[in-house]
Amino acid sequence: MSISMDDLELSCWECEGQGVLLNEEKEKIACSKCDGKGTVLTAQGQTLLHFIKKHL
Ligand SMILES: [Zn+2]
């Protein structure tokens, strides 16, 4: 079985992968959708993450 990164995470659509958003005062704030990472886990990515945490 092969998994590509695209199966595990997607570029965040909220901040367009930047990890930051501008608030009303035009200040940069960490994107709450992706926690500032710029990527969002897919369902498959979350499954893998849970699997890894379980075995750490
Ligand atoms: Zn984001």
PDB file of the backbone (N, CA, C, O) and the ligand in Angstrom, with CONECT records:
HET     ZN  A 101       1
ATOM      1  N   MET A   1       0.840  -1.191   0.000  1.00  0.00           N
ATOM      2  CA  MET A   1       0.000   0.000   0.000  1.00  0.00           C
ATOM      3  C   MET A   1       0.879   1.247   0.000  1.00  0.00           C
ATOM      4  O   MET A   1       1.817   1.353   0.791  1.00  0.00           O
ATOM      5  N   SER A   2       0.586   2.153  -0.856  1.00  0.00           N
ATOM      6  CA  SER A   2       1.330   3.413  -0.846  1.00  0.00           C
ATOM      7  C   SER A   2       0.385   4.566  -0.533  1.00  0.00           C
ATOM      8  O   SER A   2      -0.761   4.601  -0.982  1.00  0.00           O
ATOM      9  N   ILE A   3       0.889   5.483   0.230  1.00  0.00           N
ATOM     10  CA  ILE A   3       0.108   6.660   0.621  1.00  0.00           C
ATOM     11  C   ILE A   3       0.880   7.897   0.179  1.00  0.00           C
ATOM     12  O   ILE A   3       2.076   8.019   0.444  1.00  0.00           O
ATOM     13  N   SER A   4       0.221   8.775  -0.468  1.00  0.00           N
ATOM     14  CA  SER A   4       0.892  10.024  -0.827  1.00  0.00           C
ATOM     15  C   SER A   4       0.491  11.105   0.178  1.00  0.00           C
ATOM     16  O   SER A   4      -0.537  10.996   0.846  1.00  0.00           O
ATOM     17  N   MET A   5       1.296  12.125   0.271  1.00  0.00           N
ATOM     18  CA  MET A   5       1.019  13.204   1.216  1.00  0.00           C
ATOM     19  C   MET A   5      -0.345  13.835   0.940  1.00  0.00           C
ATOM     20  O   MET A   5      -1.028  14.287   1.859  1.00  0.00           O
ATOM     21  N   ASP A   6      -0.727  13.859  -0.327  1.00  0.00           N
ATOM     22  CA  ASP A   6      -2.021  14.455  -0.679  1.00  0.00           C
ATOM     23  C   ASP A   6      -3.187  13.681  -0.086  1.00  0.00           C
ATOM     24  O   ASP A   6      -4.270  14.230   0.118  1.00  0.00           O
ATOM     25  N   ASP A   7      -2.955  12.385   0.194  1.00  0.00           N
ATOM     26  CA  ASP A   7      -4.011  11.584   0.817  1.00  0.00           C
ATOM     27  C   ASP A   7      -4.155  11.915   2.297  1.00  0.00           C
ATOM     28  O   ASP A   7      -5.212  11.695   2.887  1.00  0.00           O
ATOM     29  N   LEU A   8      -3.096  12.442   2.890  1.00  0.00           N
ATOM     30  CA  LEU A   8      -3.061  12.657   4.338  1.00  0.00           C
ATOM     31  C   LEU A   8      -3.370  14.092   4.748  1.00  0.00           C
ATOM     32  O   LEU A   8      -3.969  14.338   5.795  1.00  0.00           O
ATOM     33  N   GLU A   9      -2.957  15.024   3.915  1.00  0.00           N
ATOM     34  CA  GLU A   9      -3.203  16.411   4.260  1.00  0.00           C
ATOM     35  C   GLU A   9      -3.507  17.223   3.019  1.00  0.00           C
ATOM     36  O   GLU A   9      -3.044  16.918   1.920  1.00  0.00           O
ATOM     37  N   LEU A  10      -4.283  18.246   3.217  1.00  0.00           N
ATOM     38  CA  LEU A  10      -4.643  19.150   2.143  1.00  0.00           C
ATOM     39  C   LEU A  10      -4.180  20.548   2.511  1.00  0.00           C
ATOM     40  O   LEU A  10      -4.124  20.910   3.686  1.00  0.00           O
ATOM     41  N   SER A  11      -3.853  21.317   1.505  1.00  0.00           N
ATOM     42  CA  SER A  11      -3.538  22.707   1.754  1.00  0.00           C
ATOM     43  C   SER A  11      -4.786  23.390   2.320  1.00  0.00           C
ATOM     44  O   SER A  11      -5.885  23.222   1.791  1.00  0.00           O
ATOM     45  N   CYS A  12      -4.614  24.149   3.381  1.00  0.00           N
ATOM     46  CA  CYS A  12      -5.763  24.751   4.063  1.00  0.00           C
ATOM     47  C   CYS A  12      -6.483  25.740   3.148  1.00  0.00           C
ATOM     48  O   CYS A  12      -5.869  26.653   2.595  1.00  0.00           O
ATOM     49  N   TRP A  13      -7.790  25.545   2.998  1.00  0.00           N
ATOM     50  CA  TRP A  13      -8.565  26.423   2.118  1.00  0.00           C
ATOM     51  C   TRP A  13      -8.905  27.742   2.794  1.00  0.00           C
ATOM     52  O   TRP A  13      -9.210  28.729   2.125  1.00  0.00           O
ATOM     53  N   GLU A  14      -8.851  27.758   4.113  1.00  0.00           N
ATOM     54  CA  GLU A  14      -9.198  28.972   4.860  1.00  0.00           C
ATOM     55  C   GLU A  14      -8.118  30.041   4.682  1.00  0.00           C
ATOM     56  O   GLU A  14      -8.426  31.208   4.444  1.00  0.00           O
ATOM     57  N   CYS A  15      -6.867  29.640   4.796  1.00  0.00           N
ATOM     58  CA  CYS A  15      -5.753  30.600   4.709  1.00  0.00           C
ATOM     59  C   CYS A  15      -4.928  30.367   3.453  1.00  0.00           C
ATOM     60  O   CYS A  15      -3.870  30.971   3.276  1.00  0.00           O
ATOM     61  N   GLU A  16      -5.418  29.485   2.577  1.00  0.00           N
ATOM     62  CA  GLU A  16      -4.725  29.152   1.326  1.00  0.00           C
ATOM     63  C   GLU A  16      -3.301  28.678   1.569  1.00  0.00           C
ATOM     64  O   GLU A  16      -2.391  29.007   0.808  1.00  0.00           O
ATOM     65  N   GLY A  17      -3.115  27.909   2.624  1.00  0.00           N
ATOM     66  CA  GLY A  17      -1.819  27.308   2.898  1.00  0.00           C
ATOM     67  C   GLY A  17      -0.824  28.226   3.573  1.00  0.00           C
ATOM     68  O   GLY A  17       0.323  27.839   3.797  1.00  0.00           O
ATOM     69  N   GLN A  18      -1.249  29.450   3.906  1.00  0.00           N
ATOM     70  CA  GLN A  18      -0.322  30.406   4.515  1.00  0.00           C
ATOM     71  C   GLN A  18      -0.175  30.188   6.021  1.00  0.00           C
ATOM     72  O   GLN A  18       0.871  30.499   6.591  1.00  0.00           O
ATOM     73  N   GLY A  19      -1.197  29.664   6.657  1.00  0.00           N
ATOM     74  CA  GLY A  19      -1.151  29.459   8.104  1.00  0.00           C
ATOM     75  C   GLY A  19      -1.551  30.694   8.885  1.00  0.00           C
ATOM     76  O   GLY A  19      -1.751  30.630  10.098  1.00  0.00           O
ATOM     77  N   VAL A  20      -1.665  31.802   8.204  1.00  0.00           N
ATOM     78  CA  VAL A  20      -2.078  33.042   8.877  1.00  0.00           C
ATOM     79  C   VAL A  20      -3.216  33.705   8.120  1.00  0.00           C
ATOM     80  O   VAL A  20      -3.344  33.563   6.904  1.00  0.00           O
ATOM     81  N   LEU A  21      -4.017  34.412   8.846  1.00  0.00           N
ATOM     82  CA  LEU A  21      -5.112  35.190   8.270  1.00  0.00           C
ATOM     83  C   LEU A  21      -4.973  36.628   8.751  1.00  0.00           C
ATOM     84  O   LEU A  21      -4.296  36.900   9.743  1.00  0.00           O
ATOM     85  N   LEU A  22      -5.613  37.533   8.047  1.00  0.00           N
ATOM     86  CA  LEU A  22      -5.646  38.916   8.505  1.00  0.00           C
ATOM     87  C   LEU A  22      -6.988  39.159   9.184  1.00  0.00           C
ATOM     88  O   LEU A  22      -8.039  38.829   8.635  1.00  0.00           O
ATOM     89  N   ASN A  23      -6.944  39.739  10.386  1.00  0.00           N
ATOM     90  CA  ASN A  23      -8.198  40.067  11.063  1.00  0.00           C
ATOM     91  C   ASN A  23      -8.691  41.435  10.606  1.00  0.00           C
ATOM     92  O   ASN A  23      -8.140  42.017   9.671  1.00  0.00           O
ATOM     93  N   GLU A  24      -9.719  41.943  11.259  1.00  0.00           N
ATOM     94  CA  GLU A  24     -10.298  43.219  10.811  1.00  0.00           C
ATOM     95  C   GLU A  24      -9.305  44.380  10.898  1.00  0.00           C
ATOM     96  O   GLU A  24      -9.402  45.355  10.153  1.00  0.00           O
ATOM     97  N   GLU A  25      -8.351  44.255  11.822  1.00  0.00           N
ATOM     98  CA  GLU A  25      -7.344  45.317  11.957  1.00  0.00           C
ATOM     99  C   GLU A  25      -6.143  45.074  11.049  1.00  0.00           C
ATOM    100  O   GLU A  25      -5.109  45.726  11.189  1.00  0.00           O
ATOM    101  N   LYS A  26      -6.286  44.135  10.121  1.00  0.00           N
ATOM    102  CA  LYS A  26      -5.204  43.787   9.185  1.00  0.00           C
ATOM    103  C   LYS A  26      -3.976  43.240   9.893  1.00  0.00           C
ATOM    104  O   LYS A  26      -2.856  43.352   9.396  1.00  0.00           O
ATOM    105  N   GLU A  27      -4.203  42.642  11.070  1.00  0.00           N
ATOM    106  CA  GLU A  27      -3.104  42.005  11.781  1.00  0.00           C
ATOM    107  C   GLU A  27      -3.079  40.538  11.419  1.00  0.00           C
ATOM    108  O   GLU A  27      -4.122  39.924  11.201  1.00  0.00           O
ATOM    109  N   LYS A  28      -1.889  39.982  11.355  1.00  0.00           N
ATOM    110  CA  LYS A  28      -1.763  38.563  11.045  1.00  0.00           C
ATOM    111  C   LYS A  28      -2.070  37.721  12.275  1.00  0.00           C
ATOM    112  O   LYS A  28      -1.473  37.906  13.336  1.00  0.00           O
ATOM    113  N   ILE A  29      -2.993  36.807  12.119  1.00  0.00           N
ATOM    114  CA  ILE A  29      -3.326  35.901  13.218  1.00  0.00           C
ATOM    115  C   ILE A  29      -3.210  34.465  12.709  1.00  0.00           C
ATOM    116  O   ILE A  29      -3.444  34.193  11.531  1.00  0.00           O
ATOM    117  N   ALA A  30      -2.850  33.559  13.603  1.00  0.00           N
ATOM    118  CA  ALA A  30      -2.737  32.155  13.213  1.00  0.00           C
ATOM    119  C   ALA A  30      -4.112  31.648  12.780  1.00  0.00           C
ATOM    120  O   ALA A  30      -5.117  31.908  13.441  1.00  0.00           O
ATOM    121  N   CYS A  31      -4.140  30.930  11.674  1.00  0.00           N
ATOM    122  CA  CYS A  31      -5.392  30.381  11.157  1.00  0.00           C
ATOM    123  C   CYS A  31      -5.926  29.328  12.125  1.00  0.00           C
ATOM    124  O   CYS A  31      -5.215  28.392  12.493  1.00  0.00           O
ATOM    125  N   SER A  32      -7.187  29.491  12.534  1.00  0.00           N
ATOM    126  CA  SER A  32      -7.762  28.547  13.502  1.00  0.00           C
ATOM    127  C   SER A  32      -8.134  27.225  12.841  1.00  0.00           C
ATOM    128  O   SER A  32      -8.249  26.194  13.505  1.00  0.00           O
ATOM    129  N   LYS A  33      -8.319  27.269  11.527  1.00  0.00           N
ATOM    130  CA  LYS A  33      -8.707  26.053  10.803  1.00  0.00           C
ATOM    131  C   LYS A  33      -7.569  25.028  10.809  1.00  0.00           C
ATOM    132  O   LYS A  33      -7.800  23.831  10.980  1.00  0.00           O
ATOM    133  N   CYS A  34      -6.352  25.510  10.623  1.00  0.00           N
ATOM    134  CA  CYS A  34      -5.206  24.597  10.506  1.00  0.00           C
ATOM    135  C   CYS A  34      -4.205  24.812  11.633  1.00  0.00           C
ATOM    136  O   CYS A  34      -3.111  24.248  11.598  1.00  0.00           O
ATOM    137  N   ASP A  35      -4.561  25.624  12.638  1.00  0.00           N
ATOM    138  CA  ASP A  35      -3.661  25.936  13.749  1.00  0.00           C
ATOM    139  C   ASP A  35      -2.344  26.529  13.271  1.00  0.00           C
ATOM    140  O   ASP A  35      -1.300  26.309  13.885  1.00  0.00           O
ATOM    141  N   GLY A  36      -2.391  27.267  12.196  1.00  0.00           N
ATOM    142  CA  GLY A  36      -1.195  27.941  11.695  1.00  0.00           C
ATOM    143  C   GLY A  36      -0.251  27.054  10.914  1.00  0.00           C
ATOM    144  O   GLY A  36       0.840  27.484  10.539  1.00  0.00           O
ATOM    145  N   LYS A  37      -0.660  25.818  10.664  1.00  0.00           N
ATOM    146  CA  LYS A  37       0.219  24.897   9.954  1.00  0.00           C
ATOM    147  C   LYS A  37       0.124  25.054   8.434  1.00  0.00           C
ATOM    148  O   LYS A  37       1.061  24.724   7.707  1.00  0.00           O
ATOM    149  N   GLY A  38      -0.995  25.552   7.975  1.00  0.00           N
ATOM    150  CA  GLY A  38      -1.176  25.723   6.534  1.00  0.00           C
ATOM    151  C   GLY A  38      -1.732  24.497   5.846  1.00  0.00           C
ATOM    152  O   GLY A  38      -2.067  24.535   4.662  1.00  0.00           O
ATOM    153  N   THR A  39      -1.828  23.415   6.587  1.00  0.00           N
ATOM    154  CA  THR A  39      -2.394  22.191   6.016  1.00  0.00           C
ATOM    155  C   THR A  39      -3.434  21.620   6.976  1.00  0.00           C
ATOM    156  O   THR A  39      -3.370  21.831   8.188  1.00  0.00           O
ATOM    157  N   VAL A  40      -4.383  20.900   6.410  1.00  0.00           N
ATOM    158  CA  VAL A  40      -5.449  20.288   7.198  1.00  0.00           C
ATOM    159  C   VAL A  40      -5.408  18.782   6.948  1.00  0.00           C
ATOM    160  O   VAL A  40      -5.288  18.340   5.806  1.00  0.00           O
ATOM    161  N   LEU A  41      -5.507  18.004   8.013  1.00  0.00           N
ATOM    162  CA  LEU A  41      -5.507  16.551   7.863  1.00  0.00           C
ATOM    163  C   LEU A  41      -6.774  16.068   7.173  1.00  0.00           C
ATOM    164  O   LEU A  41      -7.867  16.563   7.447  1.00  0.00           O
ATOM    165  N   THR A  42      -6.624  15.115   6.291  1.00  0.00           N
ATOM    166  CA  THR A  42      -7.795  14.442   5.727  1.00  0.00           C
ATOM    167  C   THR A  42      -8.240  13.372   6.722  1.00  0.00           C
ATOM    168  O   THR A  42      -7.578  13.138   7.733  1.00  0.00           O
ATOM    169  N   ALA A  43      -9.363  12.728   6.426  1.00  0.00           N
ATOM    170  CA  ALA A  43      -9.828  11.639   7.293  1.00  0.00           C
ATOM    171  C   ALA A  43      -8.763  10.556   7.381  1.00  0.00           C
ATOM    172  O   ALA A  43      -8.532   9.985   8.447  1.00  0.00           O
ATOM    173  N   GLN A  44      -8.119  10.280   6.260  1.00  0.00           N
ATOM    174  CA  GLN A  44      -7.057   9.272   6.240  1.00  0.00           C
ATOM    175  C   GLN A  44      -5.862   9.718   7.077  1.00  0.00           C
ATOM    176  O   GLN A  44      -5.248   8.917   7.782  1.00  0.00           O
ATOM    177  N   GLY A  45      -5.546  10.998   6.989  1.00  0.00           N
ATOM    178  CA  GLY A  45      -4.452  11.540   7.775  1.00  0.00           C
ATOM    179  C   GLY A  45      -4.733  11.444   9.265  1.00  0.00           C
ATOM    180  O   GLY A  45      -3.837  11.138  10.052  1.00  0.00           O
ATOM    181  N   GLN A  46      -5.982  11.706   9.656  1.00  0.00           N
ATOM    182  CA  GLN A  46      -6.348  11.619  11.070  1.00  0.00           C
ATOM    183  C   GLN A  46      -6.280  10.187  11.569  1.00  0.00           C
ATOM    184  O   GLN A  46      -5.863   9.929  12.698  1.00  0.00           O
ATOM    185  N   THR A  47      -6.690   9.264  10.724  1.00  0.00           N
ATOM    186  CA  THR A  47      -6.616   7.848  11.086  1.00  0.00           C
ATOM    187  C   THR A  47      -5.176   7.447  11.336  1.00  0.00           C
ATOM    188  O   THR A  47      -4.867   6.774  12.320  1.00  0.00           O
ATOM    189  N   LEU A  48      -4.297   7.867  10.434  1.00  0.00           N
ATOM    190  CA  LEU A  48      -2.881   7.535  10.575  1.00  0.00           C
ATOM    191  C   LEU A  48      -2.297   8.160  11.838  1.00  0.00           C
ATOM    192  O   LEU A  48      -1.513   7.531  12.548  1.00  0.00           O
ATOM    193  N   LEU A  49      -2.688   9.401  12.110  1.00  0.00           N
ATOM    194  CA  LEU A  49      -2.188  10.100  13.299  1.00  0.00           C
ATOM    195  C   LEU A  49      -2.622   9.373  14.578  1.00  0.00           C
ATOM    196  O   LEU A  49      -1.828   9.205  15.502  1.00  0.00           O
ATOM    197  N   HIS A  50      -3.873   8.951  14.620  1.00  0.00           N
ATOM    198  CA  HIS A  50      -4.361   8.208  15.776  1.00  0.00           C
ATOM    199  C   HIS A  50      -3.607   6.896  15.938  1.00  0.00           C
ATOM    200  O   HIS A  50      -3.278   6.491  17.053  1.00  0.00           O
ATOM    201  N   PHE A  51      -3.339   6.240  14.822  1.00  0.00           N
ATOM    202  CA  PHE A  51      -2.598   4.993  14.837  1.00  0.00           C
ATOM    203  C   PHE A  51      -1.197   5.197  15.409  1.00  0.00           C
ATOM    204  O   PHE A  51      -0.734   4.420  16.245  1.00  0.00           O
ATOM    205  N   ILE A  52      -0.537   6.245  14.950  1.00  0.00           N
ATOM    206  CA  ILE A  52       0.826   6.522  15.404  1.00  0.00           C
ATOM    207  C   ILE A  52       0.843   6.851  16.900  1.00  0.00           C
ATOM    208  O   ILE A  52       1.682   6.347  17.647  1.00  0.00           O
ATOM    209  N   LYS A  53      -0.102   7.708  17.327  1.00  0.00           N
ATOM    210  CA  LYS A  53      -0.159   8.093  18.749  1.00  0.00           C
ATOM    211  C   LYS A  53      -0.390   6.873  19.643  1.00  0.00           C
ATOM    212  O   LYS A  53       0.170   6.760  20.734  1.00  0.00           O
ATOM    213  N   LYS A  54      -1.224   5.974  19.151  1.00  0.00           N
ATOM    214  CA  LYS A  54      -1.539   4.786  19.916  1.00  0.00           C
ATOM    215  C   LYS A  54      -0.304   3.937  20.178  1.00  0.00           C
ATOM    216  O   LYS A  54      -0.171   3.315  21.231  1.00  0.00           O
ATOM    217  N   HIS A  55       0.604   3.923  19.195  1.00  0.00           N
ATOM    218  CA  HIS A  55       1.773   3.058  19.282  1.00  0.00           C
ATOM    219  C   HIS A  55       3.036   3.764  19.732  1.00  0.00           C
ATOM    220  O   HIS A  55       4.096   3.140  19.798  1.00  0.00           O
ATOM    221  N   LEU A  56       2.954   5.027  20.038  1.00  0.00           N
ATOM    222  CA  LEU A  56       4.140   5.735  20.508  1.00  0.00           C
ATOM    223  C   LEU A  56       4.450   5.380  21.957  1.00  0.00           C
ATOM    224  O   LEU A  56       5.419   5.885  22.523  1.00  0.00           O
TER     225      LEU A  56
HETATM  226 ZN    ZN A 101      -5.350  27.621   7.585  1.00  0.00          ZN2+
END
